[in-house]
Amino acid sequence: MAQTPRLEMRGIGKEFYGARVLKDVTFTLGQGQVLSLVGENGAGKSTLMNILFGMPVIFATGGFEGEIYLDGEKVDITSPEEAMELGIGMVHQEFMLLPGFTITENIKLNRELTKESWLGKAFDSSLSWLENLTKESRVGKAFTSSLRRLGELNRSLSNKIFGSSLRWLDVPAMRDDARTSMDSIGLSIDEMLPVRGLPVGHMQFVEIARELDKKKIRLLVLDEPTAVLTESDAERLLEAIKLLIAKGISIIFISHRLDEVMKISDKIVVLRDGELVSETTPDQTSIDKLAELMVGRKVEGSESQGRPLSSLSEDIILEVRELAVDMPGETVQSVTLNVRRGEVLGIGGLAGQGKIGIANGIMGLFPSRGSVKLNGEPLNLNDPRASLDAGLAFVSEDRRGTGLLLDDSIEFNIAGTAIQIQNKFMTPGPLSVLDKKAMTAHAREMIRDLDVRCTGPRQLARRLSGGNQQKVCVARAITLEPTLLLVSEPTRGIDIGAKKLILDRLVKLNREQGLTIIMTSSELAELRLVCDRIAIICRGKLEGILSPQDSDRDFGLMMAGEYHRFHGKEAV
């Protein structure tokens, strides 16, 4: 007898504002299996999972077509609360954390552990004593009855206001639970740190730890869980997934990293333009075939475009001396390096070692110390406006928190910084006003060049898929026509076709316009593809600089901080 599927989604369809984003999607997932959902950005993956999780945006826009079955029973999921009650957990592509709360508080939110307080014990003891003292007399019985009603009223009001009568949070027990979940995925930072200020890689692990802490979980959706992780952290996460499926938990795994998909999946479902175009298994397909199915065309590979050291200019455009940055989780201790004019310099390293902090510090987004010179002129640290005025532009790794104005249009997100800093898209003359026609025309050009999947320049940034939001961030930086461009995780959460498009665009800007680029990425393969030199950061310091053609062994040793012990020399 065939086992009942853990999940069946039958004939799922969805429209947003007149645009069909899903059409008749049907698939099944077995118990204790991993189903990978792949497709380009805008293919409908996140929308499909939002339907499964009962996200409010689905029902605020007309609901959906089709049926959902969980362990053979039809379910109507109209809210995330209902989904969680049914044992469905979801780690969203965009973080769902409360920045002002600690890691423990985020993990235990709505599942807080409590213990009885001395106030509650004292109240109950006093009530019992008074009942015994007055129980013999008629007046005493009436008084006792009043006390009893008062106690019931106290508990009723306390339950409504505080959730439990005169009880305290059991913080040590909650910390123990949080620590257990964090340790299971290798997150070694203090569980009482505030979430605000953590690097995005650590936030991703907190999201996953929160789901692992749930006791009744039977289906877990992971939406791009490794997009912000280094290769070693991603491997650790894949091992954690294997532990979950061994317990009978089913996993829906959404990822653009096709090597991970091939490694972890029992079944692979490919979406394209809102339709299911293939349902296959790892032994029936290949990475090349999956890429072709996703984009509807063959995706050609690329050789490394890095240039030999001898061909690079000796002119130094950026001098960084003893830079220290206080970015939580990505602290920079002391980094000194030179950036050559016209090169693409990569910055790599493991998560939490400080690589993300360098660009954020130079741009003034976190407290910094040291010396930075651009074209020989000192750059004011801790002043984002000064960095922009000097000709720097930045694509942040945190597109929603730092990179975008989510409730503004695509065109204003692309042009807004240039309007404010450079007075672009403004009419000439003493009564300068916004030239909306010029702004819209430029936005249309950027949308076309970067293949932003949208309804038009006036669509709100919030309504774009994650990858298309990232493209808008890149477009905004390009619009500034900077002297030097810093890009941090520029292809995070972007599908294989769009990833190549953005990397090729960065290389084109460098080769044809001579733009100097500093590119920070957790994807070593990306850095080796487009960079001329790659600086590796370890323990908040520069471990060394390698060529893209250097061996995997040297990159691994340098990321582990062991390069100098093995080679006994500096890498430059």
ABEGO torsion letter per residue (X at the ends): XBBBBABBBBGBBBBBGGBBABBGBBBBBBBGBBBBBBEBBGAGAAAAAAAAAGBAAAAAAGEBBEBBBBGGBBBBBABAAAAAAAGBBBBBABBBBBAABBAAAAAABGABBBBBBAAAAAAAAAAAAAAAAAAABAAAAAAAAAAAAAAAAAAAAAAAAAGBBGBBBBAAAAAAAAAAAAAAAGBABBAABBABGBBAAAAAAAAAAAAAABAABABBBBBGAAAABBAAAAAAAAAAAAAAAAAGBBBBBBBABAAAAAAABABBBBBBGGBBABBBBAAABBAAAAAAAAAGBBBBBBBBABBBAAABBABBABBBBGBBBBBBGABBABBBBBBBBGBBBBBBEBBGAGAAAAAAAAAGABBBBEBBBBGGBBBBBGBAAAAAAAGBBBBBABAAAAABBAABBAAAAAAAAAAAAAGBGBBBEABBBBBAAAAAAAAAAAAAAAGBBBAEAABBAAABBAAAAAAAAAAAAAAAGBABBBBBGAABGBBAAAAAAAAAAAAAAAAAAGBBBBBBBABAAAAAAABABBBBBBGGBBAEBBBAABBAAAAAAAAAGAAAAAAGBBBX
